[in-house]
Amino acid sequence: MISVPAHLGAQITIGSGEAPQSFSVLELISNQSMGLRLPQMTRSERNIMMETDEFQAEKTGKAVGLTIFNTDIRCVETWNGDRWTRSRNCPCGAYVAPGDWRQFMCHNLGADTSLDPFTPHAGLHGAMFRWGTGIYVLTAAQSNTQSPELADGTNWAELGGNPPTGTADWDMTTANPCPPGFRVPTEYEWLGVVANNPVRRVGTWTANNNPSPQGNFSSGIHFGDALFLPAAGSRNNAYSPGFLSVGGQILRGSHGRYWSSTAVGTAASNLRFSNNSYGITIYARRLGFQVRCIAE
């Protein structure tokens, strides 16, 4: 039997005859292998709820704190008055096609995985890779270095291996930089992320290419509720007189460049974004870009 005693008019205990604590509006008590089941909603169902007149009228008022279980990402979400926030242990990901939500790693390869993946920080920028190689070009700790000559004496040209020649896509069997169960996204998957998720930018979106090191770590782009990509810039692949030497850091804070696994002739495609654009572009394989892995 379920006991529902009222206490002080507005406080309730379910599952016990005891009165609730003075600080509790509702107490649920059970030792019968039962728990609290939150409202279960897909992202589309949640968004339909948000479009109602009642929600819009109270989205910064009584709706703040509203909590659901999102069945698309299998995670608890809470409305904070501006957007839905997620539990820290939720999977990261985005839609790559209508109704097709895919898991991504929450951090760039080489980033500090102890950091909140949705709060801009220098430690989220991670390593940079040449296309088609399974070895990082720079560690996260070295990513501030502007000079091609690094503190440990190694040089840009000596790091990361040479990109493969030919026109085949990135070989995920022999040179997969991602951990088991993950791989580099295809161009089609990045296109799907761009086309099927709402976009929200954060940060100042400025970069100072010279002098070094570039220190703007505030910028990045959200694709949907569960994928954040820092604007980490890239590493130069050639000498530019009066600008940057080979391997120099460029465009941190104003651009993001993330490799796809898709070859385009002897070059390769990547997801590129800035403060006013985003989409797929093609660049030389020797450039140093970020890698964000997608689940296989």
N, C-alpha and C positions, 0 to 999 in steps of 0.2 A: 504494500500500500504506500502511496505517496502522501506525505503530510505537507500541507501548504499553510503554515501559520502566518498570520499578518503581525507585524511588529512596528509600532510607531506609524501605522497607516500606510507607509510607502515602501517598507522593507519586507522581503519575502525569502523564506528558506524552502527549497524543494529537496525532498529526500530525507528529511529529519524533522523531529518535533521540536528541535532546539531553535531558539530565536536567533536571527542573524546578528553578526557583530554590528556595533554602532556605525562602523565605517562602510558597511556593505549594503547596497540596495538589493542585490540578489545573490544568494548562496546556493550552489548546487552540490549536493552531497551524495556520493554513491561509492559502494565497494563491490558492486555487482558487475564488474567488467563493462561499465558503460561510461561514455564520455559526452562532452558537449559537441554537437555537430552544427557548424556554422552554415549559413545559407550558401549553397553551391551554385556558382554562376560561371558561364563562359565569359570571355572578354566581351563578346557581342551582347550578351544578355546584360552584363554590367553596364555597358555603354548605353543601351536602351533605357535602363533605369536612370542614368545620368541625364538623359534628354527630357525627362518628365518635368512639368512645370514645378512640381513640389520640390524636386531635387535642386533645380536651378535657383529657386527662391531661397533655399537654405544651404547652398553649397559652401558658403563661408560661415555658416551659423550652426544650426542643429545637425547638419549632415557630417560635420567634422567628427571624426572618430568612428564613423560607420565602417564595419568590418565584414568581409566576406571571404570565402575560399574560392579562388580562381581555378577552375578545373582545367583551363588551357595550360597553365604553367604549374598547376598543382601546388599552390602556395597561398598563404594567408595575405590579404591586402587590406590596408586601412586608408581611408580618405583623409587627407590632412588639410583640406580646404582649397588646395591648389591642384593636387594630383594624387594618384594612388601610390602609396609606399608599400614596400614588401618586407617580409621577414628576412633577416640577414642570411639565413641558410637556404634561401630559395634559389632554384636554378636560374641562370641567365639565358636569354634567347630572344628571338624575334620571328615574325612571320616571313617566310620566304615565298609564299604564295597564299592566296585566300584560304583560310582555314588550316594552313599547314605551318604550325609553330614549331621551330627547331631550336634545340639547345645549342648555345655557344658557351665557351669558357667565359668566366666572369672577368678575367684579366688578360692583358696582352702577355705574350710569352716574354719571360724575363722580368715581369713586374713583381712587386711585393704583394703576394696574395693574402697577406694579413690585413691589407687596407680595404676599406669600404670601396667596392668597385664603382659606386655611383657618385662619389665625392671627389672632385678633381684634386690631384696630388702629384708631386714630382715622381713618386714611387710607382705610379700607374703607367708611366710611359713605356717602360720595359726595354727590351732589346730590339735591334734592327737586323733584318735579314736581307741578303741578296736572294733574288728569286731562284727557286729550284734547289736551294741548298738546305741541308738539315742542320747547319751549324750557325749560331748567331754571329752577327758582325760585331756587336758591342753589347756588353752587359748593361744592366740598368745603372750600375754604379758609374760606368764610363760614359753614359749617354749625355752628360753635361759637357764633355770635352769637345772643344771646337777644333783643335788641331788634329791633323791626321796622325801625328805622332802621339801615342797614348802614354800614360804614366808608366806602364810596365814595359815600355820599350818597343812594343809591337806597333806595326804600321797598318793603316787601312788596307793596303794591298795584300797584307799577309793574313788577314782575318776572313773567316767565313767560307773559304773555298771559292772556286770559280763557278759561276752559273753554268748550267748545261747548255750546249749548243743544240741546234735542230729546232723542230717545230712541235715536238710532243709536249703535252701538259706536264706539270710538276709531278714527278714520280713519287707517289705516296708510299710505295713499297720500300724504296731504298733511301729516300731522303726526306722523310716526314719529320718535321721539327716538332710536331704536336705530340702530347702524351697518348698512351694507348686509348683507343676509343674515339679519338678526335683526329681531324685533318684540316688542311687549309681549305677555305671555302672556294667554290667555283665562281666564275664570273656571273653565271646565271643566278646563283644563290645571293650574291651581293646585290644584283639587280632586283631580286625579289624583296630583299630587305628594304631597299630604297622605295619600292613601289607599294609596299603593303603595310607600312608602319608610320604613325605620326612622328614628325620630327620636332625636336626641341633642342635649341642650342643654349649653352651656358658659357660664361667667361667673357674675356675682353677681346679676344681674337686679334691680337697684335703680335708681331714678331720683329725682333731686331737682329738682323743677320750678322751685324758687325758692330761693336766688338762682341766677343764671346766671354762666358757662355751665355746662351739665350736662357732667360729665366722665367718665361711666362708658362706656367703649368696650369692655368685656370680654365683653359678652353676645352670644349669637347661637345659631342653631339649625342643626343639620346634618340634611338630608333625604338619607338614604342616605350613600354614601361620597364623593360627588362634587359636592355642592351645599351651600354654607354661606351663610346670610343673617344679616348683623349685625342686632342689635336697635337700629336707628338712630332709633326714635321718629318724630315727625312735626312739621309746622308747623301752628299753630293757624289757623283760618279766620275767627274772629270774636273780638270783644272779650269777655273774661270779667272782670268787676269783681273787683279784689283778687287776681287770679290771673295771667292772661297777657294781654298786648295782642295785637292782630292780628299774625299772623305769628310769634308766639313759639314757641320750641323746646319740645317737650313729650315726655316719656316716653322719652327716650334712655336706653338701658340696661335698660329693663324691658319694652318692646314693640317689635315690628317690624311695619311696615305697607307692603305692596308692592302697587302698582296692578295690576289686571287690565285688559284692554281691553274688558271687558263693561259696557255701560250697564245700569242698573236704574232705569227711569223717568228722572227728572232727576238721579239720583245715580249712583254707580258702585260696583262690587264690588272688593274687595281681599283679599289674604292677610294675616291678622292673627295674630300669635302673641305669647305671653308665657311666663312661667315655668311656667304650669300649663294652658295651653290653646293651641289653634291651629285655624284654620278660615277660612271666608269670611265677611266682614262687608260692610256697605254704609255708605258715608260720602259726605258732600258733596264735590263735585268740586273745590272751591277749597282743600281741605286740601293740604298738601305732603307727599307720600309718596315712597318710593324706587321705582326702576324696575330690575328685573333682566330682561334681554332673553333670549328663547328663539329658537333657530334656526328659520328659516322652513321 
